[in-house]
Amino acid sequence: MTKISMKVNGKEVSGEVEGRTLLVSFLRDTLGMTGTHVGCDTSQCGACVVHVDGAAVKSCTMLAMEAEGAEVATIEGQANADGTLSVVQQAFQDHHGLQCGFCTPGMVMSATALLKDNPKPSEAEIRHYLEGNICRCTGYHNIVKAILAASGQLEGAIAAE
């Protein structure tokens, strides 16, 4: 067992892990942050996306030990300080960018990373960026719509409802 420490959602945390422990398992099993979902265990679905030092990462592909000393952000840390939803979370709610909700944490984390790097992405850029995130319920239309809304450019971007 190896002791690791990192900052998760602005709070210093530590724990002991085996060398093979994935970051997603450390977050869920050790820290109790179950908002980060395990969907496929093969890096295909994106349900486990978190931010590590500001970059979107599929936490099922990263060992917990690799996050030693890093700043990690999970879906639990995305709300505003007053507890209200972030712009991206609110847009997902307002524009029905979720159905069953299983993929939603990863989608929100990916969308947040996209908007940080590209504040005004086109619909095509959004769809390309989300290729690593699978949603089995929505057909992506409302997810794209929510991201466009969060970027402040929904008007006229997607004509069909």
matplotlib code that plots the C-alpha trace (Angstrom):
import matplotlib.pyplot as plt

x = [0.0, 1.2, -0.1, -1.2, -2.3, -4.1, -6.5, -10.0, -12.5, -10.3, -9.9, -6.7, -7.3, -5.2, -5.5, -3.7, -3.9, -2.5, -0.4, -3.1, -5.9, -7.5, -8.3, -12.0, -11.9, -10.0, -12.6, -15.6, -14.4, -12.0, -13.4, -17.0, -17.4, -19.8, -20.8, -17.9, -19.4, -17.8, -19.5, -17.3, -13.9, -12.4, -12.1, -14.9, -17.9, -16.6, -18.9, -15.7, -14.4, -12.8, -10.3, -6.8, -4.7, -7.3, -7.4, -10.3, -9.2, -11.0, -10.3, -10.7, -7.5, -5.4, -3.8, -4.6, -0.9, -0.4, -2.6, -0.3, -0.1, -2.5, -5.7, -8.6, -12.1, -15.2, -18.8, -19.3, -17.2, -18.9, -21.7, -21.2, -20.0, -23.5, -24.7, -26.5, -25.7, -22.8, -23.7, -23.1, -25.1, -28.0, -27.9, -28.1, -31.2, -32.8, -32.3, -33.0, -29.4, -30.0, -32.4, -31.3, -28.4, -25.7, -23.5, -24.4, -21.4, -18.9, -20.8, -20.8, -17.1, -16.2, -18.4, -16.8, -13.4, -14.4, -15.8, -12.7, -10.5, -13.0, -15.7, -17.7, -17.5, -19.5, -22.0, -19.6, -16.8, -19.0, -20.0, -16.4, -15.3, -18.0, -17.0, -15.4, -18.6, -21.4, -25.1, -27.5, -30.6, -30.7, -29.4, -27.1, -29.3, -30.2, -26.7, -25.3, -28.1, -27.2, -23.5, -24.4, -26.6, -23.9, -21.6, -24.2, -24.8, -27.9, -30.0, -30.2, -27.5, -29.9, -33.1, -34.9, -36.2]
y = [0.0, 3.5, 6.7, 9.3, 12.9, 15.3, 18.1, 17.1, 19.9, 22.2, 20.0, 18.2, 14.5, 11.4, 7.7, 4.4, 2.6, -0.4, 0.3, -0.9, 1.3, 3.4, 7.1, 6.4, 3.7, 6.0, 8.7, 6.4, 3.8, 5.6, 9.2, 8.3, 10.6, 8.4, 11.1, 9.9, 6.8, 3.6, 2.7, 0.5, -0.1, 0.2, 4.0, 4.0, 5.7, 8.8, 8.4, 8.7, 12.0, 14.3, 17.1, 16.6, 19.7, 21.4, 18.7, 16.4, 12.8, 9.5, 8.4, 4.7, 5.0, 6.7, 5.2, 6.9, 7.2, 9.2, 11.9, 12.3, 16.0, 16.9, 19.1, 16.9, 18.2, 16.0, 16.5, 17.1, 20.2, 21.8, 23.7, 27.3, 28.2, 29.1, 25.6, 26.7, 24.8, 25.8, 27.4, 24.0, 22.0, 24.6, 24.4, 20.6, 20.9, 23.7, 22.1, 18.5, 17.4, 14.2, 11.4, 8.5, 10.6, 8.0, 9.7, 13.2, 13.7, 12.8, 14.9, 17.9, 17.5, 17.2, 20.1, 22.3, 21.4, 22.2, 25.6, 26.4, 25.8, 27.0, 29.4, 29.5, 26.1, 25.4, 22.6, 20.5, 21.2, 20.1, 16.9, 16.1, 16.9, 14.6, 11.6, 10.0, 10.2, 7.8, 8.5, 5.7, 7.7, 11.2, 11.1, 14.0, 16.7, 18.2, 17.7, 19.8, 22.3, 22.6, 23.2, 25.8, 27.5, 27.3, 29.1, 31.8, 31.0, 28.9, 31.4, 30.0, 27.3, 24.3, 25.0, 21.7, 21.1]
z = [0.0, -0.8, 0.8, -1.7, -1.3, -3.6, -3.6, -4.7, -5.3, -3.4, -0.3, 0.7, 0.8, 1.3, 1.5, 1.0, -2.3, -4.0, -7.1, -9.4, -7.9, -10.5, -9.8, -10.3, -7.6, -5.2, -5.7, -5.4, -2.9, -0.7, -0.8, -1.3, -4.3, -6.3, -8.8, -11.0, -12.6, -13.9, -17.1, -19.1, -17.5, -21.0, -21.5, -24.1, -22.4, -20.6, -17.6, -15.4, -16.7, -14.1, -14.3, -13.3, -13.1, -15.3, -18.0, -18.7, -17.9, -18.0, -14.4, -15.3, -17.3, -14.7, -11.6, -8.4, -7.7, -10.9, -9.3, -6.3, -5.6, -8.3, -8.2, -9.1, -9.8, -9.8, -10.6, -6.8, -7.0, -10.0, -8.2, -7.3, -3.8, -2.8, -3.8, -7.0, -10.2, -12.4, -15.8, -17.5, -15.0, -15.2, -19.0, -18.9, -16.6, -18.6, -22.0, -21.0, -21.6, -19.5, -19.2, -17.1, -15.8, -15.9, -18.4, -17.2, -14.7, -17.5, -20.0, -17.7, -16.9, -20.6, -21.5, -18.8, -20.1, -23.7, -22.7, -20.7, -23.8, -26.4, -24.9, -28.2, -29.9, -33.0, -33.0, -35.0, -32.5, -29.6, -31.3, -32.1, -28.5, -27.1, -29.3, -26.2, -24.2, -24.8, -24.0, -24.6, -23.9, -25.4, -29.0, -28.0, -29.5, -26.1, -24.8, -27.7, -27.1, -23.4, -24.2, -26.8, -24.2, -21.5, -24.1, -24.6, -28.2, -28.4, -30.4, -34.0, -33.4, -33.5, -35.4, -34.8, -31.3]

ax = plt.figure().add_subplot(projection="3d")
ax.plot(x, y, z, "-o")
ax.set_aspect("equal")
plt.show()
